[in-house]
Amino acid sequence: MTLNESLVFALAYGRGTQPVALPANARVAVLKPAEETSGAPPEALMISALTEPIGAPRLAECLRGARHIVVVTSDRTRPCPSAQLLPPVLDALNEVGIPDEQVTIICALGSHRRQTDDERRALVGKTVWRRVQVVDSDPEDTIALGTTAAGTPVEIDRRLVDTDAVIAVGNIEYHYFAGYSGGIKAIVPGCASLRTITANHSRMSQPGAVAARLDSNPVRMDLEEAARHVHVPFILNAILDGAGRIAAAVAGDPIVAHREGCRILDSRNRARLAEPAPVVLACPGGHPKDINLYQAQKGLDNAAHALAAGGTLVLVAECQEGLGHPTFAQWMREEPDPAARIRRLERGFVLGGHKAAAIARVMLQAGEVALVSSLPPGEMRQMGFTPYPTAQAAMDTALAHHGADAPIVVMPHAATTLPIVRSQI
C-alpha cells in the first residue's frame, strides 16, 4: 500500500500515541481545532484578560472589602492548565491586598473520586502548592441554600459559602448536555452535593440539553441559577488548542465572560462537514481526556455527530484507570443491551448511569463501536464494544466492511471538536 504522509496519523493514546496509516487515495476529512494562535505567550493572554475583564470591573473593585478568597479550579480529570492559570490569579490578588495566606484553592471534584496530595500538587504546580492551601471539594460537607425554579436543591461546599468571594478558574470545551464546560459550572456541579448534581444532570434528557447550546439549555440554565447562590464575582477561563496550549483567555463576569469564551471556542473548534461519514476514527485527545472510559465518553459523543447511521465509529482511548465512576462501571457491565441501558435511565435518573445511557445512544446509532484501549477485551465485548488491539487493526476492518473508498472522518481531538453537518443546519 502506497502511503501519503498526510494520511499517516499518530493519535494521542494516554501519554503515548497509536499510529494509523490510511490508503493514499482514501477520502478523508480531518476535523480538529484551529492551530493558529495569537502569538502572545500564555502569561500575556491571562494578564490581558485579568486587566481587561468582560462584563465586570477589575478585581480590585470586585473584591473591595474582601479578606478571604476561595479560588475554584478543575480536578485531575480535566485538561485545564491550572498550573498556568493560578499564578497570575494569585499575583492579582496580592496586588489588591489579599495575601496568599488568605486564599484557599479548591479543586472541583463534582462526583469524581478524591485526589491524593501528589495529584493535587501535580495539578496546580509546585510553586502554587508552596504558596497556598490546595484542597478538594467535599460533596458531603455542604450548606443548603435554596431550590432552583426547576426544583434542584442547591447544596454547595460550605467553604464557598463561608468565604468573602469565589473566583472560578477553568477551561471551556463542548459538553454533551450542558452545552459547554467552564464558567460557573465550576460551582455546580463542581462543588455541589451529589443530590444537587443528580437533580441538575437529570435534565439531560430534556429538549435543548445538547452540546454548543446555552440559553435554551435546561441543564445549563439550572446550574447557573443554582450557582448564583454563591458570590462568584469573577472567572478566568482559557480556551485551549489541540495540543492543550492556551490559545485565548477570558475573565470577568461568570456569565458574560463565559459567553464570550464560548464564542471564541466556536470560532476555533466547530468543524463543518458536508455529510456524515460511514467511518469515523476518533480519539479524545490523550491524557487526561482518556484517563478512563467515563471521561473518554465525551469524545465518543462528539464523534457521533459526524457518523452516518449504521456506520463504524472507532474510539482510541487508553483508559489507563479503567471505567472510572463506579455506578457507570456497574451499569456498563450489567446491561450489555444498549436499549436496556436507556430504558433503565428512563425509569429513574442515576448519576453515573447517565453516561452509560449516553454511550448506549451512540451504539444504537452506529453499526459498530470499535474500542482500542487497555481494557480487557472480554470486558469491552461485555459492554457492547468491539475490541481491537490497535487503531490500525480497527480501521483495516472498518474499511474492509465499508469499502476502501468509503468516506472517513478523523477526529484527533474529539473531546474538543464539535462536527457540524451542513445538511443538518
Salt bridges, closest charged atoms under 4 A:
GLU35 OE2 - LYS32 NZ 2.69
ASP75 OD2 - HIS112 ND1 2.81
ASP91 OD1 - ARG131 NH1 3.03
ASP100 OD2 - ARG131 NE 2.82
ASP117 OD1 - ARG120 NH2 2.32
ASP118 OD1 - ARG121 NH1 2.62
GLU119 OE2 - ARG76 NE 3.31
GLU119 OE2 - ARG113 NH2 2.74
ASP136 OD2 - ARG120 NH1 3.08
ASP138 OD1 - ARG114 NH2 3.07
ASP141 OD1 - ARG158 NE 2.55
GLU155 OE2 - ARG195 NH2 2.54
ASP157 OD2 - ARG159 NH2 2.71
GLU173 OE2 - LYS289 NZ 3.62
ASP215 OD1 - ARG259 NH2 3.25
ASP222 OD2 - ARG203 NH1 3.79
GLU224 OE2 - ARG220 NH1 3.20
GLU224 OE1 - ARG259 NH2 2.98
ASP241 OD2 - ARG245 NE 2.69
GLU260 OE2 - ARG263 NH2 2.65
ASP266 OD1 - ARG270 NE 3.38
GLU321 OE2 - ARG76 NH2 2.35
GLU334 OE1 - ARG344 NH1 3.09
GLU335 OE2 - ARG344 NH1 3.74
ASP337 OD2 - ARG343 NH2 3.94
GLU379 OE2 - ARG333 NH2 2.69
